[in-house]
Amino acid sequence: MRCRAKDLRRRNAVEESFLSFADVSLSPAAATAIFVLAVLAGYRYRRVWKTEGPRWQAWLFGAVAGICLLALGFFPLDIG
């Protein structure tokens, strides 16, 4: 019984030390900056793709645009 209580205390301490997803939100300025970054990266991705440029650049710009859009989709906006 003692070990179980010790494990629970240790687990609670670890859970409290990490930032909870519920505590993360984007300010309107940060969301705007991320959106502009996504648009610019998407524009560069399309440009590299149309000119059949280096594949690594297409992957880089596409990944940046995708990550930015996923962040905007999954992190709540802090209004107020």
For each residue, the residues with C-beta under 8 A, 3 or more apart:
1: 4 5
2: 5 6
3: 6 7
4: 1 7 8
5: 1 2 8 9
6: 2 3 9 10
7: 3 4 10 11
8: 4 5 11 12
9: 5 6 12 13
10: 6 7 13 14
11: 7 8 14 15
12: 8 9 15 16
13: 9 10 16 17
14: 10 11 17 18
15: 11 12 18
16: 12 13
17: 13 14
18: 14 15
19: 23 24
20: 23 24
21: 24
22:
23: 19 20
24: 19 20 21 75 76
25: 75 76 77 78
26: 30 31 34 71 72 75 76 77 78
27: 30 31 78
28: 31 32 77 78 79
29: 32 33
30: 26 27 33 34
31: 26 27 28 34 35 72 77
32: 28 29 35 36
33: 29 30 36 37
34: 26 30 31 37 38 68 71 72
35: 31 32 38 39 68 72
36: 32 33 39 40
37: 33 34 40 41 64 68
38: 34 35 41 42 64 65 68 69 72
39: 35 36 42 43
40: 36 37 43 44
41: 37 38 44 45 61 62 64 65 68
42: 38 39 45 46 61 62 65
43: 39 40 46 47
44: 40 41 47 48 57 61
45: 41 42 48 49 58 61 62 65
46: 42 43 49 50
47: 43 44 50 51 53
48: 44 45 51 53 54 57 58 61
49: 45 46 52 53 58
50: 46 47
51: 47 48
52: 49
53: 47 48 49 57 58
54: 48 57 58
55: 58 59
56: 59 60
57: 44 48 53 54 60 61
58: 45 48 49 53 54 55 61 62
59: 55 56 62 63
60: 56 57 63 64
61: 41 42 44 45 48 57 58 64 65
62: 41 42 45 58 59 65 66
63: 59 60 66 67
64: 37 38 41 60 61 67 68
65: 38 41 42 45 61 62 68 69
66: 62 63 69 70
67: 63 64 70 71
68: 34 35 37 38 41 64 65 71 72
69: 38 65 66 72 73
70: 66 67 73 74
71: 26 34 67 68 74 75
72: 26 31 34 35 38 68 69 75
73: 69 70
74: 70 71
75: 24 25 26 71 72
76: 24 25 26
77: 25 26 28 31
78: 25 26 27 28
79: 28
80:
